[in-house]
Amino acid sequence: MSSEAHVKDLFQLFRCFSQVSLIFAPLLVVKVSCSFSRFKPAIVKEFVHEIVRERLSGVKYEPEKIPETCSSLADCIRDKVKSIGIDKYKIIVQVMIGEQRGQGVKMCSRFFWDADTDNYAEDVFMNDSLFCVAAVFGCYYY
């Protein structure tokens, strides 16, 4: 097979990517830049920060209302993050609200992770009555 046929095959293989650069030297080097929108933690953190501050400023801790507050906050964050067009990502939102009594809290999460595509953003909110930890995970669909 000729080198022109190989090049045509490579272009067909990478037609879903926005940019393909080929360099012919002793080795064939392929540089690919993907066309999908990546999960951007800085932008997501701004969204989370804004939503949590807006919804929880001045709110007092009431144990009966916290489950509904967590749920609605997570839904609001998820909808806002999905609106930026990262369709190839599964968005997971975790919100925890607790009473502020000066105690320490540790929180952790575990995922099978692809360091090249997956990422997360988090924000912490505290007032005199409560604390809130909101984490958003973006896991790429393959």
N, C-alpha and C positions, 0 to 999 in steps of 0.2 A: 504494500500500500504506500502511496506517495505521501510526502510531507504535507502537500496541499489537502489531501483527503483527511489526514490527521487533524489539521487545523479546522477544516469544516466540521468534523465530528466534535471537536472541542467547543466550537461556537454553538453547535446545536445542543450540546450538553449543558452549557452555561447560559442558555437563552433567557432563563428566568432572572438572571442577575443583571443589575444595571450597568456594570462596567467590567470588562474583561481586558486585561492587558497581558500580552504574550511577549516574552523576550526569548529570542533564539540565541543560544550560546551553546557551550558544550552540553548544558542541561536545559530542559524546557521548564521555565518558571511561570506559574500562573498566579496572577494577583486578582482576587475576586473581591468586589465590594457588594454586599447584599442589598437588595431593594426593599426589604421589610423594615418597618419602623421599630427601632429597639426600645426596650424599657429604659426610661431615663429617670434614675433615682432622684436627681435634684428637682426636676419638674414635679414628680409625684410627691416628694416631701413638701413642696410649696402648697400643693393642693390639700394634703392632709393637714398641714399646719393651719391653713386658712379655714377649712371646714371645722376642725376640732375647736379652734378658738371661737369661731362664730356660734357654734351650737352649745358650747359648755361654759362660756363666760357668764359669771353670775349665777350658775346653777348650783344648788345645794345637793349634797348627797342624800338621796332617799332610796333605801334598798328596794322598795316595791317598784320603782320606776326604772331602775338601772338595766334590767334585761331588755326592755323595750328601747331604751336609749342606746345601748350597745348595738342592737340590731339595726336601728334606723341610721345610726352613725356609720356602721359598716356598709350598709346599702348605699348611702349617699356618697361615701368615698369611692366605692366600687364603680358606681355610675359615672362619677366625674373622671376617674382614671380611664375607664373604657372610652370616654368621649374624645380622648386625644388620638385615637386611631391606632392602637397597638393590638390589632386583631389577631395576630399570631401568638398571643400570650394568654395563658390562663391567669386570671387575676384572683388572688386570694387575699382577703382582708381579715385581720384579726384585731379586735378592739377589746381592751380590758379596762374596766373602771372600778376603782376601789375607794374606800373611805380614807381620807387623809387624817392620820393620827400620828404622824411622825415616824412610822414604821418603815422598814426597808422591804423592798419587793424585788425578787429576781424572776426573770421571765426568759424562756428560751424556746426555740423552735428548731425542728430538724426536717430537712428535705434531702432528697436525692437531687443534686445540683449540677448543672452544666455551667461552669464558671465563664464560658465564652458568651452565653446568651441570657442566662437567668440572673435576676438581681432583686433587690428589695429596697424599701424606704420605710423609715419609721419616724414617729414624732411623739414627744412626751408633753403632756399638759398637766399643770397643777394649779389649784387654787386653795383657799383656806379649808374647803370642805371635801374635795375629792382629787384624785389623780386619774389620768387616762394615758394608756399606752396604745398607740395605733400603729400597726405594721401592715405594709402592703407588699406582697410577694408577686413577682412576675415570672412565670415559668413558661418557657417557649414551647409551643406545640411543634413536634416534628412530624 
